[in-house]
Amino acid sequence: MNNNRTWQTLGAILAAWVFSSMQVSAMNDGLADTPPMGWNCYHAFGTEPDEKMMMRATDAVVSSGLQAAGYHYVSMDDGWMAKSRDTNGNLTANPTRFPSGLKALTDYIHSKGLKAGIYLACGQETYQNLPGSLGHETNDANQVAAWGFDFLKYDYRTMPGDPRRDCKSEMIAMSLALKNTGRPILYSMCEHGRSQPWTWAADYADMWRISTDIKDLASGSFQGGWGYNKIINDKDVSLAAYAGPGHWNDPDMMIVGLHGRHTWMGPGCTDTEYRAHFSLWCLLAAPLLLGVDPANMTPFTSNTVLNAEIIAVDQDTLGKQAVRVNHTEGNLDTWVKPLRNHASAVGLHNFSGATTNMTVQCSDLGLGSNVVMQVRDLWGKTNLGPFTNQYTATVASHECVVLKISPATSP
């Protein structure tokens, strides 16, 4: 078994080396000119997806208004496979959960004007101990393409007894395999930032994970919810230069509106924290992949994820990720995201436990002195009028106020 793993690893490395030596860009595929938007089943339904669930979710993405707002991918996560490959070495779907087969599922998703996503794992097994794709990249990419999928989340798993592995080469091997299928498949690389993919993956993936998984945990939790927002603040702040049209930093699927779905780990976030979470993802030009059940969103959640003006910040075609221009350790952050037409989106993010005033200056936006700014509150959907040199907002505890600011005229 260990020998097989060694040869599979070496095969992936060799394929990646040959590909990289050709000096051919695998991306620029036009699939992610703006950050991808969609829905993934994991947070709402865990790791036991089935065809009825996926079809119901597809219908809900349409009826809820998510499709019209730009959420176009409907994706399965881990757990869809049969326990072993067939006699030809091909992956098959769990026959109990997908009696009609995966081609029937993608046909259904496509019939609604949406795109279909699927999950594979780079390793001997997935996290649900189902067949992994290490050493099977060509076979599995061809199978995914034949089923008609449009999006691949490619996870990464190591196991006891694995030889030393080269994460970068293995991820590139799947990129090459997908490209060679001839089918446009958006490649979401999920190796959790192990190899600093932001430094090299733009030629191979449309998006790449930068860190660990997010969970819907209460305030102060290290790896979830509000606590995860703090991790992303510190992790993603240095990565803005690596994001742009066709290649995006991915801080993980969103937990907006789950309301304690991960109850086995503790209570979830508040609505204010969910809205701040969504604000931050849009400022960071992050892929917007929802986890909430689209058929059971609260009005607050629906209003949050369907806010066209906030989504427009994320989808701005300039493709710039926000930079953090002011930072008070553990308390207050100011983010600025350049937009088209000389405008900027500004996020005033209050991590403290009390309501406070936060001020954005002309200098934060790279403007000169004595500049008149037109300011719009994107959550309040209100024009706040012209201000000279600075604007001060009252920001509640754990809130993120998002402003659109455009220079007007000099006084």
TORKOL-4160 file (C-alpha; in steps of 0.2 Angstrom, whole numbers, padded with zeros to 4 digits, m for minus):
411
<pt num="1" X="0000" Y="0000" Z="0000"/>
<pt num="2" X="0014" Y="0012" Z="0004"/>
<pt num="3" X="0023" Y="0008" Z="m0012"/>
<pt num="4" X="0007" Y="0012" Z="m0021"/>
<pt num="5" X="0006" Y="0029" Z="m0012"/>
<pt num="6" X="0024" Y="0033" Z="m0017"/>
<pt num="7" X="0021" Y="0029" Z="m0035"/>
<pt num="8" X="0005" Y="0039" Z="m0035"/>
<pt num="9" X="0014" Y="0054" Z="m0027"/>
<pt num="10" X="0028" Y="0053" Z="m0039"/>
<pt num="11" X="0017" Y="0052" Z="m0054"/>
<pt num="12" X="0008" Y="0068" Z="m0049"/>
<pt num="13" X="0024" Y="0077" Z="m0046"/>
<pt num="14" X="0030" Y="0071" Z="m0063"/>
<pt num="15" X="0014" Y="0076" Z="m0072"/>
<pt num="16" X="0015" Y="0093" Z="m0064"/>
<pt num="17" X="0034" Y="0095" Z="m0068"/>
<pt num="18" X="0031" Y="0092" Z="m0086"/>
<pt num="19" X="0016" Y="0104" Z="m0087"/>
<pt num="20" X="0026" Y="0118" Z="m0078"/>
<pt num="21" X="0041" Y="0115" Z="m0089"/>
<pt num="22" X="0030" Y="0119" Z="m0104"/>
<pt num="23" X="0027" Y="0136" Z="m0098"/>
<pt num="24" X="0009" Y="0136" Z="m0103"/>
<pt num="25" X="m0004" Y="0145" Z="m0092"/>
<pt num="26" X="m0018" Y="0133" Z="m0087"/>
<pt num="27" X="m0030" Y="0147" Z="m0082"/>
<pt num="28" X="m0036" Y="0163" Z="m0090"/>
<pt num="29" X="m0051" Y="0153" Z="m0094"/>
<pt num="30" X="m0064" Y="0166" Z="m0092"/>
<pt num="31" X="m0073" Y="0156" Z="m0078"/>
<pt num="32" X="m0070" Y="0168" Z="m0064"/>
<pt num="33" X="m0067" Y="0185" Z="m0071"/>
<pt num="34" X="m0076" Y="0191" Z="m0055"/>
<pt num="35" X="m0077" Y="0180" Z="m0039"/>
<pt num="36" X="m0088" Y="0165" Z="m0041"/>
<pt num="37" X="m0105" Y="0165" Z="m0032"/>
<pt num="38" X="m0115" Y="0150" Z="m0027"/>
<pt num="39" X="m0121" Y="0138" Z="m0014"/>
<pt num="40" X="m0113" Y="0122" Z="m0006"/>
<pt num="41" X="m0122" Y="0109" Z="0003"/>
<pt num="42" X="m0109" Y="0106" Z="0017"/>
<pt num="43" X="m0114" Y="0118" Z="0031"/>
<pt num="44" X="m0133" Y="0115" Z="0029"/>
<pt num="45" X="m0134" Y="0097" Z="0026"/>
<pt num="46" X="m0117" Y="0090" Z="0031"/>
<pt num="47" X="m0108" Y="0075" Z="0022"/>
<pt num="48" X="m0123" Y="0065" Z="0016"/>
<pt num="49" X="m0129" Y="0074" Z="0000"/>
<pt num="50" X="m0143" Y="0065" Z="m0010"/>
<pt num="51" X="m0151" Y="0069" Z="m0026"/>
<pt num="52" X="m0168" Y="0074" Z="m0019"/>
<pt num="53" X="m0159" Y="0086" Z="m0007"/>
<pt num="54" X="m0149" Y="0094" Z="m0021"/>
<pt num="55" X="m0164" Y="0096" Z="m0032"/>
<pt num="56" X="m0174" Y="0104" Z="m0018"/>
<pt num="57" X="m0159" Y="0116" Z="m0015"/>
<pt num="58" X="m0158" Y="0120" Z="m0034"/>
<pt num="59" X="m0176" Y="0124" Z="m0034"/>
<pt num="60" X="m0174" Y="0135" Z="m0019"/>
<pt num="61" X="m0159" Y="0144" Z="m0026"/>
<pt num="62" X="m0170" Y="0150" Z="m0040"/>
<pt num="63" X="m0186" Y="0154" Z="m0030"/>
<pt num="64" X="m0177" Y="0163" Z="m0016"/>
<pt num="65" X="m0169" Y="0176" Z="m0028"/>
<pt num="66" X="m0152" Y="0169" Z="m0026"/>
<pt num="67" X="m0150" Y="0165" Z="m0044"/>
<pt num="68" X="m0156" Y="0182" Z="m0050"/>
<pt num="69" X="m0143" Y="0190" Z="m0038"/>
<pt num="70" X="m0129" Y="0180" Z="m0046"/>
<pt num="71" X="m0127" Y="0164" Z="m0036"/>
<pt num="72" X="m0125" Y="0152" Z="m0051"/>
<pt num="73" X="m0116" Y="0137" Z="m0044"/>
<pt num="74" X="m0125" Y="0123" Z="m0034"/>
<pt num="75" X="m0112" Y="0111" Z="m0027"/>
<pt num="76" X="m0110" Y="0095" Z="m0017"/>
<pt num="77" X="m0097" Y="0092" Z="m0005"/>
<pt num="78" X="m0089" Y="0076" Z="0003"/>
<pt num="79" X="m0100" Y="0061" Z="0005"/>
<pt num="80" X="m0107" Y="0058" Z="m0013"/>
<pt num="81" X="m0097" Y="0043" Z="m0018"/>
<pt num="82" X="m0099" Y="0025" Z="m0017"/>
<pt num="83" X="m0087" Y="0017" Z="m0004"/>
<pt num="84" X="m0075" Y="0010" Z="m0018"/>
<pt num="85" X="m0071" Y="0012" Z="m0036"/>
<pt num="86" X="m0079" Y="0001" Z="m0049"/>
<pt num="87" X="m0070" Y="m0013" Z="m0058"/>
<pt num="88" X="m0063" Y="m0001" Z="m0071"/>
<pt num="89" X="m0056" Y="0010" Z="m0057"/>
<pt num="90" X="m0070" Y="0024" Z="m0060"/>
<pt num="91" X="m0078" Y="0034" Z="m0046"/>
<pt num="92" X="m0097" Y="0030" Z="m0044"/>
<pt num="93" X="m0110" Y="0039" Z="m0034"/>
<pt num="94" X="m0118" Y="0031" Z="m0019"/>
<pt num="95" X="m0132" Y="0021" Z="m0027"/>
<pt num="96" X="m0144" Y="0024" Z="m0012"/>
<pt num="97" X="m0143" Y="0042" Z="m0012"/>
<pt num="98" X="m0141" Y="0045" Z="m0031"/>
<pt num="99" X="m0152" Y="0032" Z="m0039"/>
<pt num="100" X="m0154" Y="0042" Z="m0055"/>
<pt num="101" X="m0135" Y="0045" Z="m0057"/>
<pt num="102" X="m0125" Y="0061" Z="m0057"/>
<pt num="103" X="m0128" Y="0065" Z="m0075"/>
<pt num="104" X="m0147" Y="0066" Z="m0071"/>
<pt num="105" X="m0142" Y="0078" Z="m0057"/>
<pt num="106" X="m0132" Y="0090" Z="m0067"/>
<pt num="107" X="m0145" Y="0089" Z="m0081"/>
<pt num="108" X="m0158" Y="0095" Z="m0068"/>
<pt num="109" X="m0147" Y="0109" Z="m0062"/>
<pt num="110" X="m0143" Y="0115" Z="m0079"/>
<pt num="111" X="m0161" Y="0115" Z="m0084"/>
<pt num="112" X="m0164" Y="0128" Z="m0071"/>
<pt num="113" X="m0151" Y="0139" Z="m0078"/>
<pt num="114" X="m0138" Y="0135" Z="m0065"/>
<pt num="115" X="m0121" Y="0127" Z="m0064"/>
<pt num="116" X="m0116" Y="0111" Z="m0055"/>
<pt num="117" X="m0102" Y="0108" Z="m0043"/>
<pt num="118" X="m0094" Y="0093" Z="m0036"/>
<pt num="119" X="m0080" Y="0088" Z="m0023"/>
<pt num="120" X="m0065" Y="0077" Z="m0025"/>
<pt num="121" X="m0050" Y="0075" Z="m0013"/>
<pt num="122" X="m0031" Y="0074" Z="m0016"/>
<pt num="123" X="m0026" Y="0059" Z="m0006"/>
<pt num="124" X="m0029" Y="0041" Z="m0003"/>
<pt num="125" X="m0046" Y="0045" Z="0004"/>
<pt num="126" X="m0058" Y="0060" Z="0006"/>
<pt num="127" X="m0062" Y="0066" Z="0024"/>
<pt num="128" X="m0077" Y="0054" Z="0024"/>
<pt num="129" X="m0065" Y="0040" Z="0020"/>
<pt num="130" X="m0071" Y="0038" Z="0002"/>
<pt num="131" X="m0060" Y="0035" Z="m0013"/>
<pt num="132" X="m0047" Y="0049" Z="m0015"/>
<pt num="133" X="m0040" Y="0056" Z="m0032"/>
<pt num="134" X="m0021" Y="0055" Z="m0029"/>
<pt num="135" X="m0014" Y="0045" Z="m0044"/>
<pt num="136" X="m0032" Y="0045" Z="m0052"/>
<pt num="137" X="m0032" Y="0063" Z="m0058"/>
<pt num="138" X="m0035" Y="0060" Z="m0077"/>
<pt num="139" X="m0048" Y="0047" Z="m0074"/>
<pt num="140" X="m0057" Y="0057" Z="m0061"/>
<pt num="141" X="m0057" Y="0073" Z="m0071"/>
<pt num="142" X="m0063" Y="0064" Z="m0086"/>
<pt num="143" X="m0077" Y="0057" Z="m0076"/>
<pt num="144" X="m0082" Y="0073" Z="m0068"/>
<pt num="145" X="m0082" Y="0081" Z="m0086"/>
<pt num="146" X="m0093" Y="0067" Z="m0093"/>
<pt num="147" X="m0106" Y="0069" Z="m0079"/>
<pt num="148" X="m0107" Y="0088" Z="m0084"/>
<pt num="149" X="m0100" Y="0096" Z="m0069"/>
<pt num="150" X="m0094" Y="0115" Z="m0070"/>
<pt num="151" X="m0085" Y="0117" Z="m0054"/>
<pt num="152" X="m0073" Y="0106" Z="m0044"/>
<pt num="153" X="m0068" Y="0109" Z="m0026"/>
<pt num="154" X="m0052" Y="0099" Z="m0024"/>
<pt num="155" X="m0049" Y="0096" Z="m0006"/>
<pt num="156" X="m0032" Y="0090" Z="0002"/>
<pt num="157" X="m0030" Y="0076" Z="0014"/>
<pt num="158" X="m0014" Y="0067" Z="0021"/>
<pt num="159" X="m0015" Y="0051" Z="0031"/>
<pt num="160" X="m0004" Y="0041" Z="0042"/>
<pt num="161" X="0009" Y="0031" Z="0032"/>
<pt num="162" X="0009" Y="0043" Z="0017"/>
<pt num="163" X="0026" Y="0046" Z="0010"/>
<pt num="164" X="0032" Y="0064" Z="0010"/>
<pt num="165" X="0021" Y="0073" Z="m0002"/>
<pt num="166" X="0022" Y="0088" Z="m0013"/>
<pt num="167" X="0006" Y="0098" Z="m0011"/>
<pt num="168" X="0009" Y="0110" Z="m0025"/>
<pt num="169" X="0013" Y="0097" Z="m0038"/>
<pt num="170" X="m0002" Y="0087" Z="m0034"/>
<pt num="171" X="m0013" Y="0101" Z="m0035"/>
<pt num="172" X="m0006" Y="0106" Z="m0052"/>
<pt num="173" X="m0008" Y="0088" Z="m0058"/>
<pt num="174" X="m0027" Y="0090" Z="m0056"/>
<pt num="175" X="m0027" Y="0107" Z="m0065"/>
<pt num="176" X="m0019" Y="0099" Z="m0080"/>
<pt num="177" X="m0031" Y="0085" Z="m0080"/>
<pt num="178" X="m0046" Y="0096" Z="m0079"/>
<pt num="179" X="m0039" Y="0107" Z="m0093"/>
<pt num="180" X="m0036" Y="0091" Z="m0104"/>
<pt num="181" X="m0055" Y="0086" Z="m0103"/>
<pt num="182" X="m0059" Y="0100" Z="m0114"/>
<pt num="183" X="m0074" Y="0105" Z="m0103"/>
<pt num="184" X="m0074" Y="0122" Z="m0094"/>
<pt num="185" X="m0073" Y="0117" Z="m0076"/>
<pt num="186" X="m0069" Y="0130" Z="m0063"/>
<pt num="187" X="m0055" Y="0124" Z="m0052"/>
<pt num="188" X="m0057" Y="0128" Z="m0033"/>
<pt num="189" X="m0041" Y="0122" Z="m0025"/>
<pt num="190" X="m0043" Y="0118" Z="m0007"/>
<pt num="191" X="m0026" Y="0114" Z="0001"/>
<pt num="192" X="m0029" Y="0126" Z="0016"/>
<pt num="193" X="m0014" Y="0137" Z="0012"/>
<pt num="194" X="m0002" Y="0123" Z="0015"/>
<pt num="195" X="0009" Y="0128" Z="0000"/>
<pt num="196" X="0006" Y="0147" Z="0000"/>
<pt num="197" X="m0004" Y="0145" Z="m0016"/>
<pt num="198" X="m0007" Y="0164" Z="m0018"/>
<pt num="199" X="0011" Y="0165" Z="m0023"/>
<pt num="200" X="0010" Y="0152" Z="m0037"/>
<pt num="201" X="m0007" Y="0146" Z="m0041"/>
<pt num="202" X="m0014" Y="0160" Z="m0052"/>
<pt num="203" X="m0009" Y="0150" Z="m0068"/>
<pt num="204" X="m0017" Y="0134" Z="m0062"/>
<pt num="205" X="m0033" Y="0138" Z="m0052"/>
<pt num="206" X="m0047" Y="0150" Z="m0052"/>
<pt num="207" X="m0048" Y="0151" Z="m0033"/>
<pt num="208" X="m0038" Y="0144" Z="m0019"/>
<pt num="209" X="m0041" Y="0142" Z="0000"/>
<pt num="210" X="m0030" Y="0152" Z="0011"/>
<pt num="211" X="m0033" Y="0145" Z="0028"/>
<pt num="212" X="m0043" Y="0132" Z="0039"/>
<pt num="213" X="m0061" Y="0128" Z="0038"/>
<pt num="214" X="m0074" Y="0140" Z="0045"/>
<pt num="215" X="m0087" Y="0135" Z="0058"/>
<pt num="216" X="m0102" Y="0144" Z="0065"/>
<pt num="217" X="m0096" Y="0147" Z="0082"/>
<pt num="218" X="m0100" Y="0160" Z="0095"/>
<pt num="219" X="m0090" Y="0176" Z="0098"/>
<pt num="220" X="m0072" Y="0173" Z="0104"/>
<pt num="221" X="m0071" Y="0156" Z="0097"/>
<pt num="222" X="m0054" Y="0153" Z="0088"/>
<pt num="223" X="m0059" Y="0144" Z="0072"/>
<pt num="224" X="m0076" Y="0150" Z="0069"/>
<pt num="225" X="m0089" Y="0163" Z="0066"/>
<pt num="226" X="m0084" Y="0180" Z="0073"/>
<pt num="227" X="m0067" Y="0173" Z="0079"/>
<pt num="228" X="m0063" Y="0167" Z="0061"/>
<pt num="229" X="m0067" Y="0185" Z="0055"/>
<pt num="230" X="m0052" Y="0190" Z="0066"/>
<pt num="231" X="m0041" Y="0176" Z="0058"/>
<pt num="232" X="m0045" Y="0182" Z="0041"/>
<pt num="233" X="m0042" Y="0200" Z="0045"/>
<pt num="234" X="m0024" Y="0195" Z="0050"/>
<pt num="235" X="m0022" Y="0182" Z="0036"/>
<pt num="236" X="m0029" Y="0190" Z="0021"/>
<pt num="237" X="m0023" Y="0207" Z="0025"/>
<pt num="238" X="m0006" Y="0203" Z="0016"/>
<pt num="239" X="m0013" Y="0194" Z="0001"/>
<pt num="240" X="m0022" Y="0208" Z="m0009"/>
<pt num="241" X="m0009" Y="0209" Z="m0022"/>
<pt num="242" X="m0012" Y="0191" Z="m0027"/>
<pt num="243" X="m0030" Y="0192" Z="m0031"/>
<pt num="244" X="m0038" Y="0198" Z="m0047"/>
<pt num="245" X="m0049" Y="0193" Z="m0062"/>
<pt num="246" X="m0048" Y="0175" Z="m0064"/>
<pt num="247" X="m0038" Y="0171" Z="m0048"/>
<pt num="248" X="m0045" Y="0174" Z="m0031"/>
<pt num="249" X="m0040" Y="0171" Z="m0012"/>
<pt num="250" X="m0054" Y="0160" Z="m0004"/>
<pt num="251" X="m0057" Y="0162" Z="0014"/>
<pt num="252" X="m0069" Y="0148" Z="0014"/>
<pt num="253" X="m0088" Y="0145" Z="0011"/>
<pt num="254" X="m0099" Y="0157" Z="0021"/>
<pt num="255" X="m0108" Y="0153" Z="0037"/>
<pt num="256" X="m0121" Y="0168" Z="0035"/>
<pt num="257" X="m0138" Y="0163" Z="0042"/>
<pt num="258" X="m0133" Y="0146" Z="0049"/>
<pt num="259" X="m0139" Y="0151" Z="0067"/>
<pt num="260" X="m0130" Y="0137" Z="0076"/>
<pt num="261" X="m0130" Y="0124" Z="0063"/>
<pt num="262" X="m0114" Y="0117" Z="0070"/>
<pt num="263" X="m0123" Y="0116" Z="0087"/>
<pt num="264" X="m0111" Y="0101" Z="0092"/>
<pt num="265" X="m0098" Y="0115" Z="0093"/>
<pt num="266" X="m0107" Y="0128" Z="0102"/>
<pt num="267" X="m0120" Y="0142" Z="0098"/>
<pt num="268" X="m0118" Y="0152" Z="0082"/>
<pt num="269" X="m0115" Y="0170" Z="0077"/>
<pt num="270" X="m0128" Y="0184" Z="0079"/>
<pt num="271" X="m0136" Y="0193" Z="0064"/>
<pt num="272" X="m0125" Y="0208" Z="0066"/>
<pt num="273" X="m0109" Y="0196" Z="0065"/>
<pt num="274" X="m0116" Y="0187" Z="0050"/>
<pt num="275" X="m0118" Y="0204" Z="0041"/>
<pt num="276" X="m0101" Y="0209" Z="0046"/>
<pt num="277" X="m0094" Y="0192" Z="0040"/>
<pt num="278" X="m0103" Y="0195" Z="0023"/>
<pt num="279" X="m0097" Y="0213" Z="0022"/>
<pt num="280" X="m0079" Y="0207" Z="0024"/>
<pt num="281" X="m0080" Y="0193" Z="0011"/>
<pt num="282" X="m0087" Y="0206" Z="m0001"/>
<pt num="283" X="m0073" Y="0219" Z="0003"/>
<pt num="284" X="m0060" Y="0205" Z="0001"/>
<pt num="285" X="m0066" Y="0201" Z="m0017"/>
<pt num="286" X="m0069" Y="0183" Z="m0010"/>
<pt num="287" X="m0079" Y="0170" Z="m0019"/>
<pt num="288" X="m0097" Y="0170" Z="m0012"/>
<pt num="289" X="m0102" Y="0152" Z="m0008"/>
<pt num="290" X="m0117" Y="0151" Z="0004"/>
<pt num="291" X="m0119" Y="0137" Z="0016"/>
<pt num="292" X="m0136" Y="0142" Z="0023"/>
<pt num="293" X="m0151" Y="0131" Z="0017"/>
<pt num="294" X="m0158" Y="0142" Z="0003"/>
<pt num="295" X="m0176" Y="0136" Z="0007"/>
<pt num="296" X="m0175" Y="0141" Z="0025"/>
<pt num="297" X="m0167" Y="0158" Z="0026"/>
<pt num="298" X="m0174" Y="0171" Z="0039"/>
<pt num="299" X="m0179" Y="0188" Z="0031"/>
<pt num="300" X="m0163" Y="0196" Z="0039"/>
<pt num="301" X="m0152" Y="0182" Z="0031"/>
<pt num="302" X="m0161" Y="0184" Z="0014"/>
<pt num="303" X="m0159" Y="0203" Z="0015"/>
<pt num="304" X="m0141" Y="0201" Z="0019"/>
<pt num="305" X="m0136" Y="0189" Z="0005"/>
<pt num="306" X="m0147" Y="0197" Z="m0008"/>
<pt num="307" X="m0141" Y="0215" Z="m0005"/>
<pt num="308" X="m0136" Y="0220" Z="m0023"/>
<pt num="309" X="m0126" Y="0235" Z="m0018"/>
<pt num="310" X="m0115" Y="0225" Z="m0006"/>
<pt num="311" X="m0113" Y="0211" Z="m0019"/>
<pt num="312" X="m0108" Y="0224" Z="m0032"/>
<pt num="313" X="m0093" Y="0228" Z="m0021"/>
<pt num="314" X="m0088" Y="0210" Z="m0022"/>
<pt num="315" X="m0091" Y="0208" Z="m0041"/>
<pt num="316" X="m0084" Y="0225" Z="m0046"/>
<pt num="317" X="m0074" Y="0221" Z="m0062"/>
<pt num="318" X="m0059" Y="0231" Z="m0057"/>
<pt num="319" X="m0055" Y="0215" Z="m0047"/>
<pt num="320" X="m0046" Y="0223" Z="m0032"/>
<pt num="321" X="m0046" Y="0216" Z="m0015"/>
<pt num="322" X="m0048" Y="0228" Z="0000"/>
<pt num="323" X="m0033" Y="0233" Z="0010"/>
<pt num="324" X="m0033" Y="0237" Z="0028"/>
<pt num="325" X="m0028" Y="0255" Z="0030"/>
<pt num="326" X="m0031" Y="0257" Z="0049"/>
<pt num="327" X="m0029" Y="0244" Z="0062"/>
<pt num="328" X="m0032" Y="0245" Z="0081"/>
<pt num="329" X="m0026" Y="0229" Z="0088"/>
<pt num="330" X="m0041" Y="0218" Z="0093"/>
<pt num="331" X="m0054" Y="0233" Z="0090"/>
<pt num="332" X="m0056" Y="0243" Z="0075"/>
<pt num="333" X="m0051" Y="0240" Z="0057"/>
<pt num="334" X="m0054" Y="0251" Z="0041"/>
<pt num="335" X="m0054" Y="0242" Z="0024"/>
<pt num="336" X="m0053" Y="0251" Z="0007"/>
<pt num="337" X="m0057" Y="0242" Z="m0009"/>
<pt num="338" X="m0054" Y="0252" Z="m0025"/>
<pt num="339" X="m0069" Y="0251" Z="m0037"/>
<pt num="340" X="m0072" Y="0256" Z="m0055"/>
<pt num="341" X="m0075" Y="0275" Z="m0059"/>
<pt num="342" X="m0063" Y="0281" Z="m0046"/>
<pt num="343" X="m0075" Y="0276" Z="m0032"/>
<pt num="344" X="m0070" Y="0266" Z="m0016"/>
<pt num="345" X="m0079" Y="0254" Z="m0005"/>
<pt num="346" X="m0075" Y="0257" Z="0014"/>
<pt num="347" X="m0078" Y="0244" Z="0028"/>
<pt num="348" X="m0078" Y="0251" Z="0046"/>
<pt num="349" X="m0076" Y="0235" Z="0056"/>
<pt num="350" X="m0079" Y="0236" Z="0075"/>
<pt num="351" X="m0072" Y="0221" Z="0084"/>
<pt num="352" X="m0074" Y="0229" Z="0101"/>
<pt num="353" X="m0088" Y="0226" Z="0114"/>
<pt num="354" X="m0095" Y="0244" Z="0113"/>
<pt num="355" X="m0102" Y="0255" Z="0100"/>
<pt num="356" X="m0089" Y="0268" Z="0094"/>
<pt num="357" X="m0087" Y="0281" Z="0081"/>
<pt num="358" X="m0075" Y="0277" Z="0066"/>
<pt num="359" X="m0068" Y="0290" Z="0054"/>
<pt num="360" X="m0063" Y="0288" Z="0036"/>
<pt num="361" X="m0051" Y="0301" Z="0029"/>
<pt num="362" X="m0048" Y="0307" Z="0012"/>
<pt num="363" X="m0030" Y="0301" Z="0014"/>
<pt num="364" X="m0036" Y="0283" Z="0017"/>
<pt num="365" X="m0043" Y="0283" Z="0000"/>
<pt num="366" X="m0027" Y="0290" Z="m0008"/>
<pt num="367" X="m0036" Y="0307" Z="m0011"/>
<pt num="368" X="m0028" Y="0324" Z="m0008"/>
<pt num="369" X="m0033" Y="0337" Z="0004"/>
<pt num="370" X="m0049" Y="0347" Z="0004"/>
<pt num="371" X="m0058" Y="0334" Z="m0006"/>
<pt num="372" X="m0077" Y="0333" Z="m0006"/>
<pt num="373" X="m0083" Y="0315" Z="m0004"/>
<pt num="374" X="m0100" Y="0308" Z="m0009"/>
<pt num="375" X="m0104" Y="0295" Z="0003"/>
<pt num="376" X="m0117" Y="0281" Z="0002"/>
<pt num="377" X="m0121" Y="0269" Z="0016"/>
<pt num="378" X="m0123" Y="0252" Z="0007"/>
<pt num="379" X="m0132" Y="0243" Z="0021"/>
<pt num="380" X="m0144" Y="0258" Z="0024"/>
<pt num="381" X="m0146" Y="0261" Z="0006"/>
<pt num="382" X="m0145" Y="0279" Z="0010"/>
<pt num="383" X="m0135" Y="0294" Z="0002"/>
<pt num="384" X="m0127" Y="0303" Z="0016"/>
<pt num="385" X="m0122" Y="0319" Z="0007"/>
<pt num="386" X="m0106" Y="0327" Z="0003"/>
<pt num="387" X="m0092" Y="0328" Z="0016"/>
<pt num="388" X="m0076" Y="0337" Z="0016"/>
<pt num="389" X="m0060" Y="0327" Z="0020"/>
<pt num="390" X="m0068" Y="0314" Z="0031"/>
<pt num="391" X="m0083" Y="0305" Z="0037"/>
<pt num="392" X="m0087" Y="0298" Z="0054"/>
<pt num="393" X="m0100" Y="0284" Z="0056"/>
<pt num="394" X="m0106" Y="0276" Z="0072"/>
<pt num="395" X="m0102" Y="0258" Z="0072"/>
<pt num="396" X="m0110" Y="0245" Z="0084"/>
<pt num="397" X="m0101" Y="0232" Z="0092"/>
<pt num="398" X="m0096" Y="0218" Z="0080"/>
<pt num="399" X="m0104" Y="0228" Z="0066"/>
<pt num="400" X="m0096" Y="0232" Z="0049"/>
<pt num="401" X="m0102" Y="0248" Z="0041"/>
<pt num="402" X="m0100" Y="0248" Z="0022"/>
<pt num="403" X="m0099" Y="0264" Z="0013"/>
<pt num="404" X="m0096" Y="0268" Z="m0006"/>
<pt num="405" X="m0086" Y="0284" Z="m0007"/>
<pt num="406" X="m0083" Y="0294" Z="m0023"/>
<pt num="407" X="m0074" Y="0311" Z="m0025"/>
<pt num="408" X="m0085" Y="0325" Z="m0030"/>
<pt num="409" X="m0077" Y="0343" Z="m0032"/>
<pt num="410" X="m0065" Y="0353" Z="m0023"/>
<pt num="411" X="m0073" Y="0367" Z="m0012"/>
